[in-house]
Amino acid sequence: APRRPPPGPWRRAWAGRAWLLTPHRTAARQLAARLTAFGGGLLAAAVGLGKTYVALAVATRYPSAAAIVPAALAAQWRRVARTVDVTLPVVSHETLSRGGAAPAARLLLVDEAHRFRNPRTRRYERLAEAARASRARGADVEGSTHSDDARGHRSLS
């Protein structure tokens, strides 16, 4: 059975984050509630609507978070995180494809998660390993991977 989100705190969460617009706060509250209830969540919106900001807002509620993003977006994620004063390692999908490891974190944010659909790739294996390790630490992961190996891994796209 899904866990119920705690009453109250999500209503007040992120009120002091001046860099979040009202729709971002609403999305962050909804995503945080899903992470609490289901251990994962999917954030989907049109280009330019602030998914990165929403994900970073949710990351502020965890002791550690890591972003796994396409190489072409890594600099943007680092810049936005630095701008809003959120510290998190950013690793590229391509690093995982070359056999690199995903950072250990309580929350894994996976941008463009559809790139992890094939369970026969090194990229998928590395993310699944990171998700298993995160779950062992009681972590939540945001997203949309549909395989038995990584079913517990939810990613951000």
Secondary structure by P-SEA (a helix, b strand, c coil): cccccccccccccccccccccaaaaaaaaaaaaaaaacccbbbbbcccccaaaaaaaaaaaccbbbbbbcccaaaaaaaaaaaabbbbbbbbaaaaaaccccccccbbbbcccccccccccaaaaaaaaaaaaaaaabbbbbccccccccccccccc
